[in-house]
Amino acid sequence: MRISEVDFGAKQPVDGYGPDFFRLGGVAHPAPLLVAPGIVQGWGGYADHETLLALAGQVDVLLIGTGGQIAHIPTELREVLEAAGLGVEAMDSPAACRTYNVLLSEARRVALAVLPVG
């Protein structure tokens, strides 16, 4: 079997997480967190629509990590984001981090908004 190293270029994949942080490029950032092209910043959670709406036109898909368990995101949030042209996929935060890394390695226009794991 041939194993190839993934080159993320200047983009930073999620390389770890804990109960109250997510690590990118070896640096821990407090949760909740938003990661998008050129952006690594705190996120205000489901009520913080404006921060996510600012991604419209910059990304094709927004992965929302719902914490340690899969959960539905608020219907209003999903409707507002989809009306702005953002594709939204909700999953538990560990799965969202893994999916983000895969899409990032494929040079997709992706963003990640994640709640703490637990």
N, C-alpha and C positions, 0 to 999 in steps of 0.2 A: 504494500500500500504506500502511495506517495502522499506525504503530508506537506502542504504548502503553508507558509507563513502569510497571514493576512496583512496587507499594508493599508492602513487607514489614512495615510498621508497626514495632513494637518488636523484631521478630524479626531475627536477623542471618544473612543468607545467607553462604555461602562465596564470597569475592570473589577468591581466589587461593591458590596453593600452590606449594611448592618441595620440594626433596629432603628437608627435615626440618622443615617447618612448614606450617600452614594459616592463611590470613588471613581474619578475619571483621571487618567494619566497619573495615577499614584497620589492624587490629592483628594482628600475627603471633603465633601460638600454637605451641609446640613439638608435634611429632607423637610418638607417637600421640595422638589427640584425640577427645573425646566432646562432641557438641553436641546439646542437647535443650532443651525449653522451660525457660528460666531457667538453663540450665547450659552453661558452656563450661569444660571442665577436661581435664586429662591423663587418658589411659586406659591401663591396664596391658596392653593387648593381649588375645589370645585367652584367656589364663589368668585374666583379671579378670572372672569371671562376675558377681560381686556388684554391681559398678558398673552393669552392664547390666540385671541383674534388678531393680534399684531403679526402673527405668523402667516396669515392668509397671503397667498401669492409667493411665499418663500419656501413652503414645503407642500408636498402632496398628501402626506399622511402624518397624522398626529397619534402617537401611541400614548394612551393614558394608563398608567399603572395604578391600580386601585388599592394598593397595600398588599398585605400578606395573603389575602383571599380575593378571588374574583368577585366583582360586584358590578351592578349596573351604575353608570354615571347618571347624574340627574338629567331627566329628559330635556329640560330647558337648555342645559349646557350643550348637549348633543345637537339640538335643533339650531342653536345660535352658531355653533361651529360649522355645521354642515351647510347652513345658509350662506356662510362666508366662503364656501368652497373648500373647506378642509375635510379630508377623509379622516374619520375618527375610529380608532380601534381600542377598545377597553379590554384589559386583562390584568391578572395579578401583577404586582410590580416586578418580581423576578422574571416572569415570562416577558414582560414589556422590555426589560433591560436586554434579555437575550435576543428578542426580535429586533430591537433597535440596532444592536451590534451587527446582526446579519444584514439588515437593510443598509446600514452605513457602509459595510464592506462591499456592497453591490453598487455603491455610489448613488443610492436613491435619495430623494429629497424628503428627509424624515426628521421629525422632532419627537421628543420624549418628555412627558410631564408625569412625574411619579410621586406617589404618596409613600410615607415610610412603611417598611415591611412589617414592623411590629414592635 
